[in-house]
Amino acid sequence: MKVNAFLTVISVLLALLLAYWTFNIAQGQENAMVCGVCSVVCFMGTLVPLLAIKHESGRISTNIRVLSLVFFLLFVVSHFCFANFGVRMPYYVIVNSIAFLVFLTLFYWIGKDEHL
């Protein structure tokens, strides 16, 4: 796998901007800061593989990008829904943590598999 440094910086900045947006939507609620921090982790974790990582195999790169895009969209919907309707700490942490761990597991399996 190769990582493009410029696209990594762009991905991180985009993730920070989106997380700031979710924080502003949740502002005034009890757990707005947690919403912002978790958004940074989830958005950064999916945007960097989506935009900045390239694998030697075109098929593996495509699979990683599709996986990252699907989970990025899932996280956008999830975080903005929680921010709009109220951040309830246990549900927010459990739902997003499980989704992020599933993403990381699938990302690892796809990147490790040489036969895709």
C-alpha positions in Angstrom: 0.0 0.0 0.0 1.1 3.5 -0.8 -0.1 6.6 1.0 -0.3 10.0 -0.8 0.8 12.6 1.8 -1.0 15.5 0.1 -4.3 13.6 -0.2 -3.9 12.5 3.4 -3.7 16.1 4.6 -6.7 17.0 2.5 -8.6 14.0 4.0 -7.7 15.0 7.5 -8.7 18.7 7.0 -12.0 17.6 5.4 -12.7 15.2 8.4 -11.9 18.1 10.8 -14.3 20.4 9.0 -17.1 17.8 9.0 -16.5 17.0 12.6 -16.7 20.7 13.5 -20.0 20.9 11.6 -21.4 18.0 13.6 -20.1 19.7 16.8 -21.9 22.9 15.9 -25.1 21.1 15.2 -24.9 19.3 18.6 -23.7 22.4 20.4 -25.6 23.1 23.6 -26.4 19.5 24.2 -24.8 17.5 27.0 -22.3 15.5 25.0 -21.5 17.8 22.1 -17.7 17.5 22.6 -17.9 13.7 22.5 -19.9 14.0 19.2 -17.1 16.2 17.8 -14.3 13.9 18.8 -15.9 10.7 17.7 -16.8 12.4 14.4 -13.1 13.2 13.8 -12.0 9.7 14.4 -14.7 8.1 12.2 -14.5 10.6 9.4 -10.7 10.5 9.3 -10.6 6.7 9.5 -12.8 6.4 6.4 -11.6 9.4 4.4 -7.9 8.6 4.4 -8.4 5.1 2.9 -11.0 6.5 0.5 -8.8 9.3 -0.9 -5.2 8.8 0.0 -4.4 5.0 0.0 -3.4 3.1 -3.1 -2.7 -0.6 -3.3 -0.6 -2.4 -5.8 -3.6 -4.3 -7.0 -6.3 -2.3 -8.7 -9.0 -4.7 -7.4 -8.0 -4.3 -3.8 -7.8 -0.5 -4.2 -11.3 -0.4 -5.6 -12.6 -2.7 -2.9 -11.0 -0.5 -0.2 -12.4 2.7 -1.7 -15.9 1.3 -2.0 -15.8 0.0 1.6 -14.5 3.3 2.8 -17.2 5.3 0.9 -20.0 3.1 2.2 -18.8 3.5 5.8 -18.1 7.2 5.3 -21.7 7.7 4.2 -23.0 5.6 7.1 -21.0 7.7 9.5 -22.2 11.0 8.0 -25.8 9.9 8.4 -25.2 8.5 11.9 -23.3 11.5 13.3 -25.6 14.1 11.9 -28.7 12.2 13.1 -27.3 11.9 16.6 -26.2 15.6 16.5 -29.7 16.7 15.4 -31.8 14.5 17.6 -29.6 14.5 20.7 -26.5 12.7 21.6 -27.3 9.9 24.0 -24.0 8.7 25.1 -24.4 4.9 25.3 -26.2 4.5 22.0 -23.9 6.9 20.2 -20.7 5.2 21.5 -22.0 1.6 20.9 -23.4 2.2 17.4 -20.5 4.1 16.1 -17.8 2.0 17.8 -19.2 -1.3 16.4 -19.5 0.2 12.9 -15.9 1.6 13.1 -14.6 -1.8 14.3 -16.4 -3.6 11.5 -14.9 -1.2 9.0 -11.4 -1.7 10.4 -11.8 -5.5 10.3 -13.1 -5.5 6.7 -10.3 -3.0 5.7 -7.7 -5.3 7.2 -9.1 -8.4 5.5 -9.4 -6.7 2.1 -5.9 -5.2 2.3 -4.4 -8.5 3.5 -6.0 -10.7 0.8 -3.9 -11.0 -2.3 -6.4 -12.9 -4.4 -9.1 -10.1 -4.8 
